[in-house]
Amino acid sequence: MDAKGTLSSLPWWVTWIVIPVIALVVFGGLIANLVGFLIGLLFKVLVFVALVGGVVYLVRRVKAGASSRSDW
């Protein structure tokens, strides 16, 4: 008997409730770690982008100020 035949012989609530709950219990820590890692990585990327944008803004502002002073 194949897996499809085994699952089709079970009640619907076993297939749609019990099996996903068991999967969450078994792999819940792994899923939580993966989601936490992805959120942490996204936060670090956003901080990096903000810092690089701030540096670019400051450099352009300083260069614009220096060039306007040299025109005098």
Helices and strands as residue ranges (DSSP letters): H 3-8, H 12-13, I 14-18, H 19-70
